[in-house]
Every structure is written in C-alpha cells, then in structure tokens.
C-alpha cells in the first residue's frame, strides 16, 4: 500500500512537471536538438563487361572504369573482382501454354543451370500459372530443387507480374549479399493483380537483378505476342539491371542458361559516394570502360538519394557511409531517431524523483518491519513483570 502511494506520488510529481502550452511549444522547438541523424549514402553496383563478340571480359582494373551520376563523373571509392555468392530466385512459368515439350526442355535447362552454381550459392523455386507458388524456399541443397522441378506440369493462365513481385519479396530472405531473379516464360501477363509499370517501379527500387528468358512460340495465333514479349522483358530487365534473352527453339535453352550463369558469376563490384542531393529525385547511373568496343551491363540504372536531415543543434550527428549487406545498390533514406524526452535535464529530473520516492517507500517499509519485529520479540517478557496477576 505504502509502495503504491509512493508510486502515485511520483506520478503526481511527473504530472505537475508537465509543461503548459507555452512550455510545450518551446519544447517542440527544442525537439530537433535531441535527434540522432543517420545517413547511408554509399552506392554500390555490380557490372558485367562484354567484348564486341558478346564474350565476358575479366581481369579489368579499377582504372578501366568510369562511373557517372546524372552524367557527372564520380570517383570510384571501392572496387573488387572477388566473387560474391548468389541468392537466386527461379521463376518458372508453368501455365497451360508451357505444357509439353517447352516445359520439359525448361526443366532440363534449369537442372543444368543449377549444376553451374558455386558452393556458396543458394536457390529457391517459385512457379506461376494463375498465381505464384513457392515450391522450395532458399536452400543450398540443390537436389531438393531438382526433385521439385521434375514433378511440375503446365496448367492455367500467366500471372507474370505477380510472380516477379513475389520473387522480390522472397529474395529478401536470401542469406547472401547478391540477390538475382531468373525468369523463364513463354508469354505475356494474362492474369493477376500487378501491372507492368508498378512492377517496373518495384524492380527499380529493389537491390535485385533480373535475368529473363522468353520462349518464342510456333503457333500462328500466338505470333502476335512475340514483339510484345520482347518489349516487356526488355523493360523489366533494364529496370533491374539484368538482361533478357529470346529463345526461338527450346533446345537452345541450355546454352542460354549457361550464358546467364557465366554473367552472374563474372561481375565486378564498384562503389562510389554520390553527390549531395536535397530533392530526393531519381538519379541515373552509368558505367563505362575506357577500352573501345567493350559494353558494360550494370546491376542498376539509377537510385533515389537519401534526403538531407535538417538539424538546429544536434546532440549527436552520425553520418555512416557503408556498403549495405543485402542492399548492394539501393541507398537508405535519411533517418531520424527521436528520443522520448524533451531534454536531458527533464530526463534526469524524472529519474531522480522516481528513484527518491521508491527509496523513501522502501525505507519506510523497512522501519515498519523492524518495529513490528521488536514488538513481537518483547511480548513474552511482558507476562513476567512483577506484580502481574494471571487470570
């Protein structure tokens, strides 16, 4: 009971110290003085280099590259040729149009693709018809994916954009730093909630590359979709920093999957500090080589810069320029961590008042307990006082 009264008194003291309208306005003005600003702005990219014949170029150095941010050249701060393990999401179209020979060749080609992965790589399998299905989550035991692939058949419509968005969501569960989507489909989106422009926007914001394989059809009634498929896949992969491939004959799938694997496993890592930007608008990024005839495919074509944090008298301001672990390109926006008190003096006063009342309550309880024990210990002696007459 006494402890409750002490706590109530402490709460009353805190209530009495609550600021009035004028004090509250002044506290709001000082609120910016006690914020911690964190800013992450290192932009990192992966890049693949091809020669004039389309072959992968390895062995280049940092001096062979130039990076442009909004067409302004930027100094390269970090550079590496070291291989980084992959977390790959396989998106396989199992709609009705894929049934038969096309799907069987796709299964064989994906099995060959899995054989090319390195020991540190991991993969997962998502199929899609009228909706996406997560068949196998991320694993380094690739035999589990091979067994799942062998059991697939084709049926239903094609929810292509829904599948890509599901792949982006699932890729966040990958344990490796580099995240890649591998899409294999024979048609355009015919079902689902997502739309092309929304999917492109999500790909631009993500830190995930997209490689896409489009299977051409031999059916005359579907030939009208050939150009559409090429255009859609180009838009999707360009927004995600990957590449698209159109395959005329399904027996060429194995070769194309091998080329994609080679691109994934032979990339350069570059990073730079972007110029300060206050508008938060999209910045284009371009990577070039100084060697004529070489073409560079970057993992991203742009980014949204971190917004600038305005502070009057910051108690602590920290600017972190780091390589994000699972976000190899996307920059984190400026963040403010507002502390739950108006000033450090108010905080210390509140803590001291509460501790004082708690100590006083404990001391009172201790003294009462000592007095009660003293009274009980003196009770037996009172019955032996001279002159006392028992009943």
C-alpha positions, -999 to 999 in steps of 0.1 A, spaced: 0 0 0 28 24 10 47 15 -22 16 22 -42 13 56 -26 49 64 -33 45 55 -70 13 76 -71 32 105 -56 59 101 -82 33 100 -110 18 132 -95 52 149 -95 57 140 -131 22 153 -139 29 185 -121 60 190 -141 41 186 -174 47 218 -195 19 242 -202 10 255 -237 39 279 -238 64 254 -224 51 227 -248 57 250 -278 92 257 -266 98 220 -261 87 213 -296 111 239 -308 139 222 -289 129 187 -301 153 189 -330 181 194 -306 179 159 -294 177 138 -325 202 114 -339 207 117 -377 219 86 -396 227 89 -433 237 60 -455 249 70 -489 274 47 -504 262 35 -538 274 1 -549 268 -18 -582 277 -50 -599 288 -48 -635 294 -73 -663 316 -64 -693 312 -79 -728 335 -75 -758 323 -68 -793 315 -105 -798 295 -107 -766 321 -127 -746 326 -120 -709 356 -98 -702 375 -105 -669 407 -91 -654 399 -54 -657 412 -30 -630 396 0 -613 413 24 -637 395 8 -666 361 20 -654 343 54 -651 311 60 -632 286 88 -640 259 100 -616 233 121 -635 260 123 -663 286 137 -638 317 116 -634 323 103 -599 355 89 -583 353 52 -576 358 46 -539 357 8 -538 365 -19 -564 366 -56 -564 368 -86 -588 362 -111 -559 332 -134 -565 303 -129 -542 279 -158 -536 244 -156 -550 209 -160 -537 189 -169 -568 151 -170 -571 140 -191 -601 106 -180 -615 93 -208 -638 62 -203 -659 40 -234 -656 9 -221 -673 -10 -241 -698 9 -227 -728 41 -242 -713 29 -277 -711 45 -304 -732 79 -301 -749 86 -265 -738 82 -273 -701 103 -305 -704 132 -286 -720 128 -258 -694 132 -284 -666 163 -299 -682 179 -265 -688 172 -254 -652 188 -286 -639 219 -278 -659 218 -242 -646 218 -255 -610 249 -276 -619 268 -244 -626 262 -228 -593 291 -224 -568 292 -240 -534 283 -208 -516 253 -201 -538 217 -208 -528 185 -210 -548 147 -212 -544 119 -222 -568 87 -203 -575 63 -215 -602 35 -194 -615 3 -200 -635 -28 -181 -625 -9 -172 -593 26 -177 -579 35 -208 -558 66 -211 -536 77 -246 -543 110 -246 -525 124 -219 -502 161 -209 -502 185 -239 -499 220 -249 -508 208 -285 -512 201 -281 -549 189 -316 -553 158 -306 -535 150 -281 -562 158 -306 -589 134 -331 -575 107 -304 -573 113 -294 -609 108 -329 -622 73 -331 -607 60 -300 -624 34 -298 -652 16 -269 -670 -19 -255 -664 -37 -222 -660 -31 -186 -670 1 -165 -667 4 -142 -637 38 -129 -647 39 -96 -628 25 -112 -596 53 -138 -598 80 -111 -601 67 -92 -571 66 -124 -551 101 -132 -562 113 -98 -550 96 -103 -516 111 -138 -512 146 -126 -523 148 -106 -491 151 -139 -472 183 -148 -490 214 -152 -469 239 -140 -495 245 -104 -503 237 -106 -540 201 -113 -550 191 -124 -585 158 -134 -602 159 -158 -631 126 -157 -650 116 -183 -677 83 -177 -695 68 -181 -730 41 -154 -729 28 -121 -717 10 -114 -685 -26 -126 -689 -38 -127 -652 -31 -113 -618 -34 -81 -599 0 -65 -607 6 -43 -637 37 -36 -658 45 -1 -646 41 -10 -609 63 -40 -614 90 -19 -631 88 6 -602 94 -21 -576 123 -35 -596 139 -1 -598 137 3 -560 150 -32 -552 185 -44 -550 178 -74 -571 189 -82 -606 166 -98 -631 176 -121 -659 147 -132 -682 143 -159 -708 114 -155 -733 104 -186 -752 90 -179 -787 60 -198 -799 55 -217 -831 17 -213 -830 4 -187 -856 -23 -175 -832 3 -166 -807 29 -150 -830 14 -115 -823 28 -118 -788 64 -122 -800 71 -85 -802 52 -78 -770 71 -104 -751 105 -90 -762 94 -54 -753 81 -64 -719 111 -84 -709 135 -57 -720 116 -31 -699 117 -54 -669 153 -64 -671 165 -28 -679 148 -16 -647 165 -43 -627 200 -42 -642 199 -76 -659 195 -89 -694 167 -106 -714 171 -134 -739 146 -146 -765 149 -182 -775 134 -194 -807 140 -231 -802 136 -248 -768 166 -269 -774 187 -237 -771 176 -231 -736 205 -250 -721 230 -227 -739 212 -196 -728 211 -207 -692 248 -213 -693 254 -178 -706 233 -163 -678 252 -183 -653 285 -171 -667 273 -135 -664 261 -139 -628 295 -154 -618 318 -130 -635 309 -95 -623 329 -65 -609 318 -47 -578 321 -9 -578 311 17 -552 311 55 -550 299 83 -528 272 102 -547 269 140 -548 247 156 -521 211 158 -533 183 176 -515 154 169 -539 152 131 -534 146 126 -572 158 97 -593 195 97 -602 207 79 -633 238 58 -631 261 48 -660 292 27 -660 316 28 -690 350 13 -697 379 32 -712 385 3 -737 368 8 -770 343 -19 -781 335 -31 -746 300 -29 -733 291 -27 -696 258 -40 -681 253 -25 -646 231 -40 -619 212 -8 -617 204 22 -639 197 47 -611 187 53 -574 168 76 -551 192 96 -530 189 99 -492 172 131 -482 191 157 -462 183 159 -425 180 195 -411 190 199 -375 195 231 -355 217 219 -326 221 182 -329 231 164 -297 247 136 -318 250 135 -355 264 105 -372 270 101 -410 276 65 -420 290 56 -454 289 19 -457 282 -9 -482 248 -23 -473 249 -60 -466 219 -72 -486 213 -39 -505 242 -37 -529 228 -7 -547 199 9 -531 207 38 -507 189 40 -474 170 72 -469 180 97 -441 166 85 -408 159 104 -376 156 87 -342 137 110 -319 144 104 -282 113 102 -260 121 132 -238 123 169 -244 158 175 -228 184 156 -209 176 178 -178 140 167 -178 151 131 -181 175 132 -152 150 150 -130 123 125 -137 146 95 -130 159 111 -97 123 119 -85 111 83 -91 142 68 -75 138 91 -45 102 82 -39 110 45 -43 138 47 -18 116 65 7 90 39 3 115 11 8 130 28 38 95 33 54 86 -3 49 120 -14 63 115 7 95 79 -6 100 91 -41 96 118 -36 122 93 -21 147 69 -49 142 97 -75 149 107 -55 180 72 -55 194 68 -92 188 101 -101 205 91 -80 236 57 -96 240 68 -128 260 87 -107 286 57 -86 295 39 -116 311 67 -120 337 67 -84 350 65 -83 389 30 -77 402 13 -92 372 -16 -114 383 -27 -141 359 -63 -149 353 
